[in-house]
Amino acid sequence: MTQATVSAGDTAWVLVSSALVLLMTVGLAFFYGGLVRPKNALNTMMMSVVALSVIGVQWMLVGYSIAFAPATRGSAACRGLASTT
């Protein structure tokens, strides 16, 4: 089995894409805030920010291991899942 190298271009693209998604989530929060009554706008916007935070924590706990763990026995989609425990 060969060891894959990390491409600087691929890493930069993932970082730029992640930053754009982060900005999109904040824009979506403002959009949702504009759809409700003024007294509910802050709550609606904060729900989008909290959802972003929860997904970020889930990525750190489970997603990173699934995405970047070395291939082991079993399905390629669940490689490295055992290393999260």
C-alpha positions as CSV (number, residue, x, y, z in Angstrom):
1,M,0.0,0.0,0.0
2,T,1.4,3.4,-0.9
3,Q,1.2,6.5,1.3
4,A,-0.8,9.4,-0.3
5,T,0.8,12.8,-0.2
6,V,-1.0,16.0,0.8
7,S,-1.5,18.4,-2.1
8,A,-1.2,22.1,-1.3
9,G,-3.7,22.9,-4.0
10,D,-6.3,20.5,-2.7
11,T,-5.8,21.7,0.9
12,A,-6.2,25.4,-0.2
13,W,-9.4,24.5,-2.1
14,V,-10.9,22.8,0.9
15,L,-10.1,25.8,3.1
16,V,-11.5,28.3,0.6
17,S,-14.7,26.2,0.2
18,S,-15.1,25.9,4.0
19,A,-14.8,29.7,4.4
20,L,-17.4,30.2,1.7
21,V,-19.8,27.8,3.5
22,L,-19.2,29.7,6.7
23,L,-20.1,33.0,5.1
24,M,-23.1,31.4,3.4
25,T,-24.4,30.2,6.8
26,V,-24.2,33.7,8.2
27,G,-26.0,35.1,5.1
28,L,-28.6,32.4,5.5
29,A,-29.1,33.5,9.1
30,F,-29.8,37.1,8.0
31,F,-32.2,35.8,5.4
32,Y,-34.1,33.7,7.9
33,G,-34.1,36.7,10.3
34,G,-35.7,38.8,7.7
35,L,-38.6,36.3,7.2
36,V,-39.9,36.5,10.8
37,R,-41.2,39.2,13.1
38,P,-38.6,41.6,14.5
39,K,-39.1,40.1,18.1
40,N,-38.1,36.6,16.8
41,A,-35.3,37.7,14.5
42,L,-32.4,37.2,16.9
43,N,-33.7,33.8,18.0
44,T,-34.0,32.6,14.4
45,M,-30.5,33.9,13.5
46,M,-28.9,32.3,16.6
47,M,-30.4,28.9,15.6
48,S,-28.4,29.1,12.4
49,V,-25.2,29.9,14.3
50,V,-25.8,27.2,16.9
51,A,-26.4,24.6,14.1
52,L,-23.1,25.7,12.5
53,S,-21.4,25.1,15.9
54,V,-22.9,21.7,16.5
55,I,-21.9,20.5,13.0
56,G,-18.4,21.8,13.6
57,V,-18.1,19.8,16.8
58,Q,-19.5,16.7,15.1
59,W,-16.9,17.1,12.3
60,M,-14.1,17.2,14.9
61,L,-15.3,14.2,16.8
62,V,-16.4,11.8,14.0
63,G,-16.1,13.3,10.6
64,Y,-12.3,13.9,10.6
65,S,-11.7,10.3,11.5
66,I,-13.9,9.0,8.8
67,A,-12.4,11.3,6.2
68,F,-8.7,11.0,6.9
69,A,-8.1,7.7,8.6
70,P,-6.0,5.2,6.7
71,A,-8.0,2.5,4.9
72,T,-8.6,-0.6,7.0
73,R,-10.8,-3.7,6.7
74,G,-14.4,-3.1,5.8
75,S,-16.2,-0.5,3.8
76,A,-14.3,2.5,2.5
77,A,-17.1,4.8,3.7
78,C,-16.5,3.7,7.4
79,R,-12.7,3.5,7.4
80,G,-11.2,4.6,10.7
81,L,-14.6,4.8,12.5
82,A,-13.3,2.5,15.2
83,S,-10.5,4.9,16.1
84,T,-13.0,7.5,17.4
85,T,-13.6,5.5,20.6
